[in-house]
Amino acid sequence: MSNYQNLAKTVMIDKKNRLIHSDESLLHIGTGRSAFVFRISSSDKAIKVFFPEYTHLAEEEAEIYSALQTVNYFPRIYDAGPNYLIIDYIEGSTLFDCVTNGKRITKEHINEIDNALLLAADVGLNPSDIHLRNIFVTSRGEIKLIDVARYRQIKDCTQWEDLKKAYYQFYDKYFFVKKIPAFVLNFVASLYKRRLIPYY
């Protein structure tokens, strides 16, 4: 059994997917719809531990990350198990963080994201579920994308194209406010998911 698997076993999750316990070497850095993410202390790696009902995504996401290893816009994968992944820890801010903190998102960033998604398509994937929380601007100013479990779904996902449209028609205008509270972004996202924003 690998050390990584032993670490994953220390992550205890209750029936409501709340974190009960984890090894002291794991720094909790995020909670998503299907997993907890921790930075492994004294390393440049992160461990993603899936909730019990989402463990099937561990194998799926591991295979997708493996397919993306030649594309520098995505983290490297180092190990995977029945309910966990080991990938690069990304130092930086998500686009969501950038907007809520007033850190400008540039046209160069948008072009880099476009390029990342084209390269993912070139290796036979169908990038989906692209949103502000799974795109990072690293401390070096580079773009990194995470959460790739839905990159093999068949249906067309217009989420990134819609975000890009909003960027150029609103955010990029000189008079548009560049710092937006999280509750406003979350409200707009909920309207979008329910298809209550007529323009899109």
MODELLER restraints for C-alpha pairs under 7 A, 6 or more apart:
rsr = mdl.restraints
at = mdl.atoms
rsr.add(forms.Gaussian(group=physical.xy_distance, feature=features.Distance(at['CA:5:A'], at['CA:81:A']), mean=6.78, stdev=0.5))
rsr.add(forms.Gaussian(group=physical.xy_distance, feature=features.Distance(at['CA:7:A'], at['CA:23:A']), mean=6.69, stdev=0.5))
rsr.add(forms.Gaussian(group=physical.xy_distance, feature=features.Distance(at['CA:8:A'], at['CA:49:A']), mean=6.50, stdev=0.5))
rsr.add(forms.Gaussian(group=physical.xy_distance, feature=features.Distance(at['CA:8:A'], at['CA:84:A']), mean=6.60, stdev=0.5))
rsr.add(forms.Gaussian(group=physical.xy_distance, feature=features.Distance(at['CA:10:A'], at['CA:21:A']), mean=6.96, stdev=0.5))
rsr.add(forms.Gaussian(group=physical.xy_distance, feature=features.Distance(at['CA:10:A'], at['CA:22:A']), mean=4.99, stdev=0.5))
rsr.add(forms.Gaussian(group=physical.xy_distance, feature=features.Distance(at['CA:10:A'], at['CA:23:A']), mean=5.57, stdev=0.5))
rsr.add(forms.Gaussian(group=physical.xy_distance, feature=features.Distance(at['CA:11:A'], at['CA:21:A']), mean=5.64, stdev=0.5))
rsr.add(forms.Gaussian(group=physical.xy_distance, feature=features.Distance(at['CA:11:A'], at['CA:22:A']), mean=4.31, stdev=0.5))
rsr.add(forms.Gaussian(group=physical.xy_distance, feature=features.Distance(at['CA:11:A'], at['CA:23:A']), mean=6.98, stdev=0.5))
rsr.add(forms.Gaussian(group=physical.xy_distance, feature=features.Distance(at['CA:12:A'], at['CA:19:A']), mean=6.17, stdev=0.5))
rsr.add(forms.Gaussian(group=physical.xy_distance, feature=features.Distance(at['CA:12:A'], at['CA:20:A']), mean=5.28, stdev=0.5))
rsr.add(forms.Gaussian(group=physical.xy_distance, feature=features.Distance(at['CA:12:A'], at['CA:21:A']), mean=5.02, stdev=0.5))
rsr.add(forms.Gaussian(group=physical.xy_distance, feature=features.Distance(at['CA:12:A'], at['CA:22:A']), mean=6.32, stdev=0.5))
rsr.add(forms.Gaussian(group=physical.xy_distance, feature=features.Distance(at['CA:13:A'], at['CA:19:A']), mean=4.81, stdev=0.5))
rsr.add(forms.Gaussian(group=physical.xy_distance, feature=features.Distance(at['CA:13:A'], at['CA:20:A']), mean=5.53, stdev=0.5))
rsr.add(forms.Gaussian(group=physical.xy_distance, feature=features.Distance(at['CA:14:A'], at['CA:20:A']), mean=6.58, stdev=0.5))
rsr.add(forms.Gaussian(group=physical.xy_distance, feature=features.Distance(at['CA:17:A'], at['CA:51:A']), mean=6.33, stdev=0.5))
rsr.add(forms.Gaussian(group=physical.xy_distance, feature=features.Distance(at['CA:25:A'], at['CA:40:A']), mean=5.98, stdev=0.5))
rsr.add(forms.Gaussian(group=physical.xy_distance, feature=features.Distance(at['CA:25:A'], at['CA:41:A']), mean=5.24, stdev=0.5))
rsr.add(forms.Gaussian(group=physical.xy_distance, feature=features.Distance(at['CA:26:A'], at['CA:38:A']), mean=5.51, stdev=0.5))
rsr.add(forms.Gaussian(group=physical.xy_distance, feature=features.Distance(at['CA:26:A'], at['CA:39:A']), mean=5.74, stdev=0.5))
rsr.add(forms.Gaussian(group=physical.xy_distance, feature=features.Distance(at['CA:26:A'], at['CA:40:A']), mean=4.97, stdev=0.5))
rsr.add(forms.Gaussian(group=physical.xy_distance, feature=features.Distance(at['CA:26:A'], at['CA:41:A']), mean=6.09, stdev=0.5))
rsr.add(forms.Gaussian(group=physical.xy_distance, feature=features.Distance(at['CA:27:A'], at['CA:38:A']), mean=5.02, stdev=0.5))
rsr.add(forms.Gaussian(group=physical.xy_distance, feature=features.Distance(at['CA:27:A'], at['CA:39:A']), mean=5.05, stdev=0.5))
rsr.add(forms.Gaussian(group=physical.xy_distance, feature=features.Distance(at['CA:27:A'], at['CA:40:A']), mean=6.46, stdev=0.5))
rsr.add(forms.Gaussian(group=physical.xy_distance, feature=features.Distance(at['CA:27:A'], at['CA:41:A']), mean=6.76, stdev=0.5))
rsr.add(forms.Gaussian(group=physical.xy_distance, feature=features.Distance(at['CA:28:A'], at['CA:37:A']), mean=6.09, stdev=0.5))
rsr.add(forms.Gaussian(group=physical.xy_distance, feature=features.Distance(at['CA:28:A'], at['CA:38:A']), mean=4.32, stdev=0.5))
rsr.add(forms.Gaussian(group=physical.xy_distance, feature=features.Distance(at['CA:28:A'], at['CA:39:A']), mean=6.54, stdev=0.5))
rsr.add(forms.Gaussian(group=physical.xy_distance, feature=features.Distance(at['CA:29:A'], at['CA:37:A']), mean=5.79, stdev=0.5))
rsr.add(forms.Gaussian(group=physical.xy_distance, feature=features.Distance(at['CA:29:A'], at['CA:38:A']), mean=5.23, stdev=0.5))
rsr.add(forms.Gaussian(group=physical.xy_distance, feature=features.Distance(at['CA:29:A'], at['CA:39:A']), mean=6.58, stdev=0.5))
rsr.add(forms.Gaussian(group=physical.xy_distance, feature=features.Distance(at['CA:30:A'], at['CA:36:A']), mean=5.94, stdev=0.5))
rsr.add(forms.Gaussian(group=physical.xy_distance, feature=features.Distance(at['CA:30:A'], at['CA:37:A']), mean=5.06, stdev=0.5))
rsr.add(forms.Gaussian(group=physical.xy_distance, feature=features.Distance(at['CA:30:A'], at['CA:38:A']), mean=6.91, stdev=0.5))
rsr.add(forms.Gaussian(group=physical.xy_distance, feature=features.Distance(at['CA:31:A'], at['CA:37:A']), mean=6.19, stdev=0.5))
rsr.add(forms.Gaussian(group=physical.xy_distance, feature=features.Distance(at['CA:34:A'], at['CA:50:A']), mean=5.75, stdev=0.5))
rsr.add(forms.Gaussian(group=physical.xy_distance, feature=features.Distance(at['CA:34:A'], at['CA:51:A']), mean=5.65, stdev=0.5))
rsr.add(forms.Gaussian(group=physical.xy_distance, feature=features.Distance(at['CA:34:A'], at['CA:54:A']), mean=5.86, stdev=0.5))
rsr.add(forms.Gaussian(group=physical.xy_distance, feature=features.Distance(at['CA:35:A'], at['CA:48:A']), mean=6.38, stdev=0.5))
rsr.add(forms.Gaussian(group=physical.xy_distance, feature=features.Distance(at['CA:35:A'], at['CA:49:A']), mean=5.38, stdev=0.5))
rsr.add(forms.Gaussian(group=physical.xy_distance, feature=features.Distance(at['CA:35:A'], at['CA:50:A']), mean=4.01, stdev=0.5))
rsr.add(forms.Gaussian(group=physical.xy_distance, feature=features.Distance(at['CA:35:A'], at['CA:51:A']), mean=5.24, stdev=0.5))
rsr.add(forms.Gaussian(group=physical.xy_distance, feature=features.Distance(at['CA:36:A'], at['CA:48:A']), mean=5.78, stdev=0.5))
rsr.add(forms.Gaussian(group=physical.xy_distance, feature=features.Distance(at['CA:36:A'], at['CA:49:A']), mean=5.33, stdev=0.5))
rsr.add(forms.Gaussian(group=physical.xy_distance, feature=features.Distance(at['CA:36:A'], at['CA:50:A']), mean=6.39, stdev=0.5))
rsr.add(forms.Gaussian(group=physical.xy_distance, feature=features.Distance(at['CA:37:A'], at['CA:46:A']), mean=6.84, stdev=0.5))
rsr.add(forms.Gaussian(group=physical.xy_distance, feature=features.Distance(at['CA:37:A'], at['CA:47:A']), mean=5.75, stdev=0.5))
rsr.add(forms.Gaussian(group=physical.xy_distance, feature=features.Distance(at['CA:37:A'], at['CA:48:A']), mean=4.42, stdev=0.5))
rsr.add(forms.Gaussian(group=physical.xy_distance, feature=features.Distance(at['CA:37:A'], at['CA:49:A']), mean=6.33, stdev=0.5))
rsr.add(forms.Gaussian(group=physical.xy_distance, feature=features.Distance(at['CA:38:A'], at['CA:46:A']), mean=5.51, stdev=0.5))
rsr.add(forms.Gaussian(group=physical.xy_distance, feature=features.Distance(at['CA:38:A'], at['CA:47:A']), mean=5.33, stdev=0.5))
rsr.add(forms.Gaussian(group=physical.xy_distance, feature=features.Distance(at['CA:38:A'], at['CA:48:A']), mean=6.48, stdev=0.5))
rsr.add(forms.Gaussian(group=physical.xy_distance, feature=features.Distance(at['CA:39:A'], at['CA:45:A']), mean=6.19, stdev=0.5))
rsr.add(forms.Gaussian(group=physical.xy_distance, feature=features.Distance(at['CA:39:A'], at['CA:46:A']), mean=4.35, stdev=0.5))
rsr.add(forms.Gaussian(group=physical.xy_distance, feature=features.Distance(at['CA:39:A'], at['CA:47:A']), mean=6.39, stdev=0.5))
rsr.add(forms.Gaussian(group=physical.xy_distance, feature=features.Distance(at['CA:39:A'], at['CA:89:A']), mean=6.51, stdev=0.5))
rsr.add(forms.Gaussian(group=physical.xy_distance, feature=features.Distance(at['CA:40:A'], at['CA:46:A']), mean=5.57, stdev=0.5))
rsr.add(forms.Gaussian(group=physical.xy_distance, feature=features.Distance(at['CA:40:A'], at['CA:47:A']), mean=6.87, stdev=0.5))
rsr.add(forms.Gaussian(group=physical.xy_distance, feature=features.Distance(at['CA:44:A'], at['CA:88:A']), mean=6.14, stdev=0.5))
rsr.add(forms.Gaussian(group=physical.xy_distance, feature=features.Distance(at['CA:44:A'], at['CA:89:A']), mean=5.25, stdev=0.5))
rsr.add(forms.Gaussian(group=physical.xy_distance, feature=features.Distance(at['CA:45:A'], at['CA:86:A']), mean=6.65, stdev=0.5))
rsr.add(forms.Gaussian(group=physical.xy_distance, feature=features.Distance(at['CA:45:A'], at['CA:87:A']), mean=5.67, stdev=0.5))
rsr.add(forms.Gaussian(group=physical.xy_distance, feature=features.Distance(at['CA:45:A'], at['CA:88:A']), mean=4.55, stdev=0.5))
rsr.add(forms.Gaussian(group=physical.xy_distance, feature=features.Distance(at['CA:45:A'], at['CA:89:A']), mean=4.52, stdev=0.5))
rsr.add(forms.Gaussian(group=physical.xy_distance, feature=features.Distance(at['CA:46:A'], at['CA:86:A']), mean=5.72, stdev=0.5))
rsr.add(forms.Gaussian(group=physical.xy_distance, feature=features.Distance(at['CA:46:A'], at['CA:87:A']), mean=5.40, stdev=0.5))
rsr.add(forms.Gaussian(group=physical.xy_distance, feature=features.Distance(at['CA:46:A'], at['CA:88:A']), mean=5.78, stdev=0.5))
rsr.add(forms.Gaussian(group=physical.xy_distance, feature=features.Distance(at['CA:46:A'], at['CA:89:A']), mean=4.78, stdev=0.5))
rsr.add(forms.Gaussian(group=physical.xy_distance, feature=features.Distance(at['CA:47:A'], at['CA:84:A']), mean=6.72, stdev=0.5))
rsr.add(forms.Gaussian(group=physical.xy_distance, feature=features.Distance(at['CA:47:A'], at['CA:85:A']), mean=5.63, stdev=0.5))
rsr.add(forms.Gaussian(group=physical.xy_distance, feature=features.Distance(at['CA:47:A'], at['CA:86:A']), mean=4.65, stdev=0.5))
rsr.add(forms.Gaussian(group=physical.xy_distance, feature=features.Distance(at['CA:47:A'], at['CA:87:A']), mean=6.50, stdev=0.5))
rsr.add(forms.Gaussian(group=physical.xy_distance, feature=features.Distance(at['CA:48:A'], at['CA:84:A']), mean=5.33, stdev=0.5))
rsr.add(forms.Gaussian(group=physical.xy_distance, feature=features.Distance(at['CA:48:A'], at['CA:85:A']), mean=5.17, stdev=0.5))
rsr.add(forms.Gaussian(group=physical.xy_distance, feature=features.Distance(at['CA:48:A'], at['CA:86:A']), mean=6.55, stdev=0.5))
rsr.add(forms.Gaussian(group=physical.xy_distance, feature=features.Distance(at['CA:49:A'], at['CA:83:A']), mean=5.85, stdev=0.5))
rsr.add(forms.Gaussian(group=physical.xy_distance, feature=features.Distance(at['CA:49:A'], at['CA:84:A']), mean=4.46, stdev=0.5))
rsr.add(forms.Gaussian(group=physical.xy_distance, feature=features.Distance(at['CA:49:A'], at['CA:85:A']), mean=6.83, stdev=0.5))
rsr.add(forms.Gaussian(group=physical.xy_distance, feature=features.Distance(at['CA:50:A'], at['CA:58:A']), mean=6.96, stdev=0.5))
rsr.add(forms.Gaussian(group=physical.xy_distance, feature=features.Distance(at['CA:50:A'], at['CA:83:A']), mean=5.39, stdev=0.5))
rsr.add(forms.Gaussian(group=physical.xy_distance, feature=features.Distance(at['CA:50:A'], at['CA:84:A']), mean=6.07, stdev=0.5))
rsr.add(forms.Gaussian(group=physical.xy_distance, feature=features.Distance(at['CA:55:A'], at['CA:82:A']), mean=6.56, stdev=0.5))
rsr.add(forms.Gaussian(group=physical.xy_distance, feature=features.Distance(at['CA:55:A'], at['CA:83:A']), mean=4.82, stdev=0.5))
rsr.add(forms.Gaussian(group=physical.xy_distance, feature=features.Distance(at['CA:57:A'], at['CA:149:A']), mean=6.57, stdev=0.5))
rsr.add(forms.Gaussian(group=physical.xy_distance, feature=features.Distance(at['CA:58:A'], at['CA:82:A']), mean=6.41, stdev=0.5))
rsr.add(forms.Gaussian(group=physical.xy_distance, feature=features.Distance(at['CA:58:A'], at['CA:83:A']), mean=5.47, stdev=0.5))
rsr.add(forms.Gaussian(group=physical.xy_distance, feature=features.Distance(at['CA:58:A'], at['CA:84:A']), mean=5.79, stdev=0.5))
rsr.add(forms.Gaussian(group=physical.xy_distance, feature=features.Distance(at['CA:58:A'], at['CA:85:A']), mean=6.59, stdev=0.5))
rsr.add(forms.Gaussian(group=physical.xy_distance, feature=features.Distance(at['CA:59:A'], at['CA:82:A']), mean=6.97, stdev=0.5))
rsr.add(forms.Gaussian(group=physical.xy_distance, feature=features.Distance(at['CA:60:A'], at['CA:149:A']), mean=6.17, stdev=0.5))
rsr.add(forms.Gaussian(group=physical.xy_distance, feature=features.Distance(at['CA:61:A'], at['CA:148:A']), mean=6.10, stdev=0.5))
rsr.add(forms.Gaussian(group=physical.xy_distance, feature=features.Distance(at['CA:61:A'], at['CA:149:A']), mean=4.51, stdev=0.5))
rsr.add(forms.Gaussian(group=physical.xy_distance, feature=features.Distance(at['CA:62:A'], at['CA:80:A']), mean=6.42, stdev=0.5))
rsr.add(forms.Gaussian(group=physical.xy_distance, feature=features.Distance(at['CA:62:A'], at['CA:85:A']), mean=6.74, stdev=0.5))
rsr.add(forms.Gaussian(group=physical.xy_distance, feature=features.Distance(at['CA:64:A'], at['CA:148:A']), mean=6.75, stdev=0.5))
rsr.add(forms.Gaussian(group=physical.xy_distance, feature=features.Distance(at['CA:64:A'], at['CA:149:A']), mean=6.99, stdev=0.5))
rsr.add(forms.Gaussian(group=physical.xy_distance, feature=features.Distance(at['CA:65:A'], at['CA:77:A']), mean=6.28, stdev=0.5))
rsr.add(forms.Gaussian(group=physical.xy_distance, feature=features.Distance(at['CA:66:A'], at['CA:77:A']), mean=6.66, stdev=0.5))
rsr.add(forms.Gaussian(group=physical.xy_distance, feature=features.Distance(at['CA:67:A'], at['CA:123:A']), mean=6.97, stdev=0.5))
rsr.add(forms.Gaussian(group=physical.xy_distance, feature=features.Distance(at['CA:68:A'], at['CA:74:A']), mean=6.83, stdev=0.5))
rsr.add(forms.Gaussian(group=physical.xy_distance, feature=features.Distance(at['CA:68:A'], at['CA:120:A']), mean=6.69, stdev=0.5))
rsr.add(forms.Gaussian(group=physical.xy_distance, feature=features.Distance(at['CA:69:A'], at['CA:76:A']), mean=6.04, stdev=0.5))
rsr.add(forms.Gaussian(group=physical.xy_distance, feature=features.Distance(at['CA:71:A'], at['CA:119:A']), mean=6.79, stdev=0.5))
rsr.add(forms.Gaussian(group=physical.xy_distance, feature=features.Distance(at['CA:73:A'], at['CA:116:A']), mean=5.83, stdev=0.5))
rsr.add(forms.Gaussian(group=physical.xy_distance, feature=features.Distance(at['CA:73:A'], at['CA:143:A']), mean=6.10, stdev=0.5))
rsr.add(forms.Gaussian(group=physical.xy_distance, feature=features.Distance(at['CA:73:A'], at['CA:144:A']), mean=4.69, stdev=0.5))
rsr.add(forms.Gaussian(group=physical.xy_distance, feature=features.Distance(at['CA:73:A'], at['CA:145:A']), mean=6.20, stdev=0.5))
rsr.add(forms.Gaussian(group=physical.xy_distance, feature=features.Distance(at['CA:74:A'], at['CA:144:A']), mean=5.36, stdev=0.5))
rsr.add(forms.Gaussian(group=physical.xy_distance, feature=features.Distance(at['CA:74:A'], at['CA:145:A']), mean=5.31, stdev=0.5))
rsr.add(forms.Gaussian(group=physical.xy_distance, feature=features.Distance(at['CA:74:A'], at['CA:146:A']), mean=6.47, stdev=0.5))
rsr.add(forms.Gaussian(group=physical.xy_distance, feature=features.Distance(at['CA:75:A'], at['CA:87:A']), mean=5.99, stdev=0.5))
rsr.add(forms.Gaussian(group=physical.xy_distance, feature=features.Distance(at['CA:75:A'], at['CA:88:A']), mean=5.17, stdev=0.5))
rsr.add(forms.Gaussian(group=physical.xy_distance, feature=features.Distance(at['CA:76:A'], at['CA:87:A']), mean=5.50, stdev=0.5))
rsr.add(forms.Gaussian(group=physical.xy_distance, feature=features.Distance(at['CA:76:A'], at['CA:88:A']), mean=5.65, stdev=0.5))
rsr.add(forms.Gaussian(group=physical.xy_distance, feature=features.Distance(at['CA:77:A'], at['CA:86:A']), mean=5.85, stdev=0.5))
rsr.add(forms.Gaussian(group=physical.xy_distance, feature=features.Distance(at['CA:77:A'], at['CA:87:A']), mean=4.42, stdev=0.5))
rsr.add(forms.Gaussian(group=physical.xy_distance, feature=features.Distance(at['CA:77:A'], at['CA:88:A']), mean=6.87, stdev=0.5))
rsr.add(forms.Gaussian(group=physical.xy_distance, feature=features.Distance(at['CA:78:A'], at['CA:86:A']), mean=5.41, stdev=0.5))
rsr.add(forms.Gaussian(group=physical.xy_distance, feature=features.Distance(at['CA:78:A'], at['CA:87:A']), mean=5.84, stdev=0.5))
rsr.add(forms.Gaussian(group=physical.xy_distance, feature=features.Distance(at['CA:79:A'], at['CA:85:A']), mean=5.94, stdev=0.5))
rsr.add(forms.Gaussian(group=physical.xy_distance, feature=features.Distance(at['CA:79:A'], at['CA:86:A']), mean=5.06, stdev=0.5))
rsr.add(forms.Gaussian(group=physical.xy_distance, feature=features.Distance(at['CA:80:A'], at['CA:86:A']), mean=6.10, stdev=0.5))
rsr.add(forms.Gaussian(group=physical.xy_distance, feature=features.Distance(at['CA:90:A'], at['CA:138:A']), mean=6.73, stdev=0.5))
rsr.add(forms.Gaussian(group=physical.xy_distance, feature=features.Distance(at['CA:91:A'], at['CA:138:A']), mean=5.55, stdev=0.5))
rsr.add(forms.Gaussian(group=physical.xy_distance, feature=features.Distance(at['CA:91:A'], at['CA:139:A']), mean=5.89, stdev=0.5))
rsr.add(forms.Gaussian(group=physical.xy_distance, feature=features.Distance(at['CA:92:A'], at['CA:136:A']), mean=6.30, stdev=0.5))
rsr.add(forms.Gaussian(group=physical.xy_distance, feature=features.Distance(at['CA:92:A'], at['CA:137:A']), mean=5.62, stdev=0.5))
rsr.add(forms.Gaussian(group=physical.xy_distance, feature=features.Distance(at['CA:92:A'], at['CA:138:A']), mean=3.96, stdev=0.5))
rsr.add(forms.Gaussian(group=physical.xy_distance, feature=features.Distance(at['CA:92:A'], at['CA:139:A']), mean=4.81, stdev=0.5))
rsr.add(forms.Gaussian(group=physical.xy_distance, feature=features.Distance(at['CA:93:A'], at['CA:136:A']), mean=5.39, stdev=0.5))
rsr.add(forms.Gaussian(group=physical.xy_distance, feature=features.Distance(at['CA:93:A'], at['CA:137:A']), mean=5.43, stdev=0.5))
rsr.add(forms.Gaussian(group=physical.xy_distance, feature=features.Distance(at['CA:93:A'], at['CA:138:A']), mean=6.33, stdev=0.5))
rsr.add(forms.Gaussian(group=physical.xy_distance, feature=features.Distance(at['CA:94:A'], at['CA:132:A']), mean=6.49, stdev=0.5))
rsr.add(forms.Gaussian(group=physical.xy_distance, feature=features.Distance(at['CA:94:A'], at['CA:133:A']), mean=5.44, stdev=0.5))
rsr.add(forms.Gaussian(group=physical.xy_distance, feature=features.Distance(at['CA:94:A'], at['CA:134:A']), mean=6.59, stdev=0.5))
rsr.add(forms.Gaussian(group=physical.xy_distance, feature=features.Distance(at['CA:94:A'], at['CA:135:A']), mean=5.40, stdev=0.5))
rsr.add(forms.Gaussian(group=physical.xy_distance, feature=features.Distance(at['CA:94:A'], at['CA:136:A']), mean=4.15, stdev=0.5))
rsr.add(forms.Gaussian(group=physical.xy_distance, feature=features.Distance(at['CA:94:A'], at['CA:137:A']), mean=6.15, stdev=0.5))
rsr.add(forms.Gaussian(group=physical.xy_distance, feature=features.Distance(at['CA:95:A'], at['CA:132:A']), mean=4.81, stdev=0.5))
rsr.add(forms.Gaussian(group=physical.xy_distance, feature=features.Distance(at['CA:95:A'], at['CA:133:A']), mean=6.20, stdev=0.5))
rsr.add(forms.Gaussian(group=physical.xy_distance, feature=features.Distance(at['CA:95:A'], at['CA:135:A']), mean=5.92, stdev=0.5))
rsr.add(forms.Gaussian(group=physical.xy_distance, feature=features.Distance(at['CA:95:A'], at['CA:136:A']), mean=6.05, stdev=0.5))
rsr.add(forms.Gaussian(group=physical.xy_distance, feature=features.Distance(at['CA:96:A'], at['CA:132:A']), mean=4.80, stdev=0.5))
rsr.add(forms.Gaussian(group=physical.xy_distance, feature=features.Distance(at['CA:96:A'], at['CA:133:A']), mean=5.40, stdev=0.5))
rsr.add(forms.Gaussian(group=physical.xy_distance, feature=features.Distance(at['CA:98:A'], at['CA:104:A']), mean=6.56, stdev=0.5))
rsr.add(forms.Gaussian(group=physical.xy_distance, feature=features.Distance(at['CA:99:A'], at['CA:178:A']), mean=6.34, stdev=0.5))
rsr.add(forms.Gaussian(group=physical.xy_distance, feature=features.Distance(at['CA:99:A'], at['CA:179:A']), mean=5.33, stdev=0.5))
rsr.add(forms.Gaussian(group=physical.xy_distance, feature=features.Distance(at['CA:99:A'], at['CA:180:A']), mean=5.90, stdev=0.5))
rsr.add(forms.Gaussian(group=physical.xy_distance, feature=features.Distance(at['CA:100:A'], at['CA:179:A']), mean=5.30, stdev=0.5))
rsr.add(forms.Gaussian(group=physical.xy_distance, feature=features.Distance(at['CA:100:A'], at['CA:180:A']), mean=4.97, stdev=0.5))
rsr.add(forms.Gaussian(group=physical.xy_distance, feature=features.Distance(at['CA:100:A'], at['CA:181:A']), mean=5.28, stdev=0.5))
rsr.add(forms.Gaussian(group=physical.xy_distance, feature=features.Distance(at['CA:100:A'], at['CA:182:A']), mean=5.75, stdev=0.5))
rsr.add(forms.Gaussian(group=physical.xy_distance, feature=features.Distance(at['CA:101:A'], at['CA:179:A']), mean=5.83, stdev=0.5))
rsr.add(forms.Gaussian(group=physical.xy_distance, feature=features.Distance(at['CA:102:A'], at['CA:178:A']), mean=5.26, stdev=0.5))
rsr.add(forms.Gaussian(group=physical.xy_distance, feature=features.Distance(at['CA:102:A'], at['CA:179:A']), mean=3.99, stdev=0.5))
rsr.add(forms.Gaussian(group=physical.xy_distance, feature=features.Distance(at['CA:104:A'], at['CA:178:A']), mean=6.73, stdev=0.5))
rsr.add(forms.Gaussian(group=physical.xy_distance, feature=features.Distance(at['CA:109:A'], at['CA:143:A']), mean=6.86, stdev=0.5))
rsr.add(forms.Gaussian(group=physical.xy_distance, feature=features.Distance(at['CA:112:A'], at['CA:143:A']), mean=6.66, stdev=0.5))
rsr.add(forms.Gaussian(group=physical.xy_distance, feature=features.Distance(at['CA:113:A'], at['CA:143:A']), mean=6.78, stdev=0.5))
rsr.add(forms.Gaussian(group=physical.xy_distance, feature=features.Distance(at['CA:117:A'], at['CA:127:A']), mean=6.33, stdev=0.5))
rsr.add(forms.Gaussian(group=physical.xy_distance, feature=features.Distance(at['CA:120:A'], at['CA:127:A']), mean=6.87, stdev=0.5))
rsr.add(forms.Gaussian(group=physical.xy_distance, feature=features.Distance(at['CA:121:A'], at['CA:127:A']), mean=6.91, stdev=0.5))
rsr.add(forms.Gaussian(group=physical.xy_distance, feature=features.Distance(at['CA:125:A'], at['CA:151:A']), mean=5.62, stdev=0.5))
rsr.add(forms.Gaussian(group=physical.xy_distance, feature=features.Distance(at['CA:125:A'], at['CA:152:A']), mean=5.48, stdev=0.5))
rsr.add(forms.Gaussian(group=physical.xy_distance, feature=features.Distance(at['CA:126:A'], at['CA:151:A']), mean=4.90, stdev=0.5))
rsr.add(forms.Gaussian(group=physical.xy_distance, feature=features.Distance(at['CA:126:A'], at['CA:152:A']), mean=5.39, stdev=0.5))
rsr.add(forms.Gaussian(group=physical.xy_distance, feature=features.Distance(at['CA:126:A'], at['CA:153:A']), mean=6.49, stdev=0.5))
rsr.add(forms.Gaussian(group=physical.xy_distance, feature=features.Distance(at['CA:127:A'], at['CA:151:A']), mean=4.38, stdev=0.5))
rsr.add(forms.Gaussian(group=physical.xy_distance, feature=features.Distance(at['CA:128:A'], at['CA:150:A']), mean=5.66, stdev=0.5))
rsr.add(forms.Gaussian(group=physical.xy_distance, feature=features.Distance(at['CA:128:A'], at['CA:151:A']), mean=5.32, stdev=0.5))
rsr.add(forms.Gaussian(group=physical.xy_distance, feature=features.Distance(at['CA:128:A'], at['CA:157:A']), mean=5.39, stdev=0.5))
rsr.add(forms.Gaussian(group=physical.xy_distance, feature=features.Distance(at['CA:129:A'], at['CA:150:A']), mean=6.66, stdev=0.5))
rsr.add(forms.Gaussian(group=physical.xy_distance, feature=features.Distance(at['CA:129:A'], at['CA:157:A']), mean=6.96, stdev=0.5))
rsr.add(forms.Gaussian(group=physical.xy_distance, feature=features.Distance(at['CA:129:A'], at['CA:159:A']), mean=6.64, stdev=0.5))
rsr.add(forms.Gaussian(group=physical.xy_distance, feature=features.Distance(at['CA:130:A'], at['CA:159:A']), mean=6.08, stdev=0.5))
rsr.add(forms.Gaussian(group=physical.xy_distance, feature=features.Distance(at['CA:130:A'], at['CA:160:A']), mean=5.50, stdev=0.5))
rsr.add(forms.Gaussian(group=physical.xy_distance, feature=features.Distance(at['CA:131:A'], at['CA:159:A']), mean=6.99, stdev=0.5))
rsr.add(forms.Gaussian(group=physical.xy_distance, feature=features.Distance(at['CA:131:A'], at['CA:160:A']), mean=6.75, stdev=0.5))
rsr.add(forms.Gaussian(group=physical.xy_distance, feature=features.Distance(at['CA:134:A'], at['CA:145:A']), mean=5.80, stdev=0.5))
rsr.add(forms.Gaussian(group=physical.xy_distance, feature=features.Distance(at['CA:134:A'], at['CA:146:A']), mean=5.25, stdev=0.5))
rsr.add(forms.Gaussian(group=physical.xy_distance, feature=features.Distance(at['CA:134:A'], at['CA:147:A']), mean=6.28, stdev=0.5))
rsr.add(forms.Gaussian(group=physical.xy_distance, feature=features.Distance(at['CA:135:A'], at['CA:144:A']), mean=5.92, stdev=0.5))
rsr.add(forms.Gaussian(group=physical.xy_distance, feature=features.Distance(at['CA:135:A'], at['CA:145:A']), mean=4.64, stdev=0.5))
rsr.add(forms.Gaussian(group=physical.xy_distance, feature=features.Distance(at['CA:135:A'], at['CA:146:A']), mean=6.54, stdev=0.5))
rsr.add(forms.Gaussian(group=physical.xy_distance, feature=features.Distance(at['CA:136:A'], at['CA:143:A']), mean=5.63, stdev=0.5))
rsr.add(forms.Gaussian(group=physical.xy_distance, feature=features.Distance(at['CA:136:A'], at['CA:144:A']), mean=5.06, stdev=0.5))
rsr.add(forms.Gaussian(group=physical.xy_distance, feature=features.Distance(at['CA:136:A'], at['CA:145:A']), mean=6.19, stdev=0.5))
rsr.add(forms.Gaussian(group=physical.xy_distance, feature=features.Distance(at['CA:137:A'], at['CA:143:A']), mean=4.86, stdev=0.5))
rsr.add(forms.Gaussian(group=physical.xy_distance, feature=features.Distance(at['CA:137:A'], at['CA:144:A']), mean=6.54, stdev=0.5))
rsr.add(forms.Gaussian(group=physical.xy_distance, feature=features.Distance(at['CA:162:A'], at['CA:200:A']), mean=6.71, stdev=0.5))
rsr.add(forms.Gaussian(group=physical.xy_distance, feature=features.Distance(at['CA:170:A'], at['CA:176:A']), mean=6.38, stdev=0.5))
rsr.add(forms.Gaussian(group=physical.xy_distance, feature=features.Distance(at['CA:171:A'], at['CA:178:A']), mean=6.88, stdev=0.5))
rsr.add(forms.Gaussian(group=physical.xy_distance, feature=features.Distance(at['CA:191:A'], at['CA:197:A']), mean=6.11, stdev=0.5))
